[in-house]
Amino acid sequence: MRVYVKFENGFEKAFAVGVAIVAMAVVFLVGYLISPGAVYAEWDSSSGFGDSYYLREIANNIDDVVGELSEISGTLYDIEAAMP
C-alpha cells in the first residue's frame, strides 16, 4: 500500500506540521494527566524486589481506566444493537 500526500503550498505544509505537533502535545498531556505523580518503583532495602507501592498504584489506575472503557464499550454495543 502506498500513501501519497501532496501539498499545494507552504501554508498547507505548515498547517499539517502544526496539526501533528498539537496531536503529539495532546497525547503527551493525556499521558501526563492519567499517570500518578511518581511512576517509578522506589527501592526498599527490606525487600528483594523493592517497594512496589507505586507500581500497584499505576496498576490500580490502569484497572480504573480499563473498567471505564469497558463500560463505554458496553454502552456503544447496546446502542448499536438497538439500531435498526
C-alpha positions as a Markdown table, in Angstrom:
| # | Residue | x | y | z |
|---|---|---|---|---|
| 1 | Met | 0.0 | 0.0 | 0.0 |
| 2 | Arg | 1.3 | 3.4 | -0.8 |
| 3 | Val | 0.1 | 6.7 | 0.6 |
| 4 | Tyr | 0.8 | 9.8 | -1.5 |
| 5 | Val | 0.4 | 13.2 | 0.2 |
| 6 | Lys | 0.8 | 16.3 | -1.9 |
| 7 | Phe | 0.7 | 19.9 | -0.5 |
| 8 | Glu | -0.2 | 22.7 | -2.9 |
| 9 | Asn | 1.7 | 25.4 | -1.0 |
| 10 | Gly | 3.7 | 26.2 | 2.1 |
| 11 | Phe | 0.7 | 27.1 | 4.2 |
| 12 | Glu | -0.7 | 23.6 | 3.9 |
| 13 | Lys | 2.7 | 22.1 | 4.9 |
| 14 | Ala | 2.9 | 24.4 | 7.9 |
| 15 | Phe | -0.7 | 23.6 | 8.9 |
| 16 | Ala | 0.0 | 19.8 | 8.6 |
| 17 | Val | 3.1 | 20.1 | 10.8 |
| 18 | Gly | 1.2 | 22.3 | 13.3 |
| 19 | Val | -1.6 | 19.7 | 13.5 |
| 20 | Ala | 0.9 | 16.9 | 14.0 |
| 21 | Ile | 2.7 | 18.9 | 16.8 |
| 22 | Val | -0.7 | 19.6 | 18.5 |
| 23 | Ala | -1.7 | 16.0 | 18.3 |
| 24 | Met | 1.6 | 14.9 | 19.9 |
| 25 | Ala | 1.2 | 17.5 | 22.6 |
| 26 | Val | -2.3 | 16.3 | 23.4 |
| 27 | Val | -1.1 | 12.7 | 23.6 |
| 28 | Phe | 1.7 | 13.8 | 26.0 |
| 29 | Leu | -0.7 | 15.8 | 28.1 |
| 30 | Val | -3.2 | 13.0 | 28.4 |
| 31 | Gly | -0.4 | 10.6 | 29.4 |
| 32 | Tyr | 0.8 | 13.1 | 32.0 |
| 33 | Leu | -2.6 | 13.6 | 33.5 |
| 34 | Ile | -3.5 | 10.0 | 33.8 |
| 35 | Ser | -0.2 | 8.9 | 35.3 |
| 36 | Pro | 0.3 | 9.1 | 39.0 |
| 37 | Gly | 2.8 | 11.6 | 40.4 |
| 38 | Ala | 5.5 | 9.1 | 40.9 |
| 39 | Val | 5.8 | 6.4 | 38.2 |
| 40 | Tyr | 8.8 | 4.6 | 39.5 |
| 41 | Ala | 9.4 | 1.8 | 41.9 |
| 42 | Glu | 11.4 | 3.1 | 44.9 |
| 43 | Trp | 14.0 | 0.8 | 46.2 |
| 44 | Asp | 13.3 | -0.6 | 49.7 |
| 45 | Ser | 16.2 | -2.5 | 51.3 |
| 46 | Ser | 13.8 | -4.7 | 53.3 |
| 47 | Ser | 12.5 | -6.2 | 50.1 |
| 48 | Gly | 14.5 | -8.1 | 47.5 |
| 49 | Phe | 12.3 | -6.6 | 44.7 |
| 50 | Gly | 12.0 | -3.1 | 46.0 |
| 51 | Asp | 8.9 | -1.2 | 47.1 |
| 52 | Ser | 6.1 | -1.9 | 44.7 |
| 53 | Tyr | 3.7 | 0.7 | 46.1 |
| 54 | Tyr | 3.9 | 3.0 | 43.0 |
| 55 | Leu | 3.6 | 0.0 | 40.7 |
| 56 | Arg | 0.4 | -1.1 | 42.5 |
| 57 | Glu | -0.9 | 2.5 | 42.2 |
| 58 | Ile | -0.2 | 2.5 | 38.5 |
| 59 | Ala | -1.9 | -0.9 | 38.1 |
| 60 | Asn | -5.0 | 0.3 | 40.0 |
| 61 | Asn | -5.2 | 3.4 | 37.8 |
| 62 | Ile | -4.9 | 1.2 | 34.7 |
| 63 | Asp | -7.7 | -1.0 | 36.1 |
| 64 | Asp | -9.9 | 2.0 | 36.6 |
| 65 | Val | -9.4 | 3.2 | 33.0 |
| 66 | Val | -10.0 | -0.3 | 31.6 |
| 67 | Gly | -13.2 | -0.5 | 33.6 |
| 68 | Glu | -14.4 | 2.8 | 32.3 |
| 69 | Leu | -13.5 | 1.9 | 28.7 |
| 70 | Ser | -15.3 | -1.4 | 29.1 |
| 71 | Glu | -18.4 | 0.4 | 30.3 |
| 72 | Ile | -18.2 | 2.8 | 27.4 |
| 73 | Ser | -17.8 | -0.2 | 25.0 |
| 74 | Gly | -20.8 | -1.9 | 26.5 |
| 75 | Thr | -22.9 | 1.2 | 26.1 |
| 76 | Leu | -21.9 | 1.6 | 22.5 |
| 77 | Tyr | -22.6 | -2.1 | 21.9 |
| 78 | Asp | -26.1 | -1.6 | 23.3 |
| 79 | Ile | -26.7 | 1.4 | 21.1 |
| 80 | Glu | -25.5 | -0.4 | 18.1 |
| 81 | Ala | -27.7 | -3.4 | 18.9 |
| 82 | Ala | -30.8 | -1.1 | 19.3 |
| 83 | Met | -30.2 | 0.5 | 15.9 |
| 84 | Pro | -32.4 | -0.9 | 13.0 |
